[in-house]
Amino acid sequence: IAVDIREWSPTCGQYVAEILSSDNKKQLYIPEGFAHGFLTLTDSVEFLYKTTDYWHAASEQTIIWNESTLNIQWPKIDINLIINSKDAVGHSWQVAPKFK
């Protein structure tokens, strides 16, 4: 999932979703100014990032994964979700910092 968080963008608050797998060999380019998240659909996953800069922990922000305003349509799976602690306490869309 990639969400446009650029305040000035006409698509701010909209998202794109794509299933990436070893079978379909797709990649997803997420430009600067987009938040991103993922849901693994199997027990064994390798997730690789290519970035334009080094990770800067102080700049990291989290939007709650099930934010109702964004209405992200996550795949329906028949298991209990395991949500890491950082994602479980993310910001709502209204208070989440936006990219200027």
Phi, psi and omega in degrees: 000135173230129183245129177288118179245019179280113184308322186275354186278139175293345178255015178304129180092354176266157183227163172235143179232142180214140173269124179250133182209165175291336178286313183272347176054027178280155171233160179232119175273125179241108183286168176302140180096011178236138170275158179215155177203167180211159176233124177276139183254001177224169180285335184239116184222138168246126182237117184247136177252142164244128186236162179271350181203172178287151178295137179234100187306322183292340180269350185288134176228156181230131171262135181305135189297330183251033181306120186291328180297321180285333178052047179292129180267085178290151177301143177278121177232149186262053175216164174285130179286143173252112184250127180291160188298324179296317181288332181290338183242029180294169179285154168286162180301323183297324184254353180296135178299141179252159179277127183263000000 
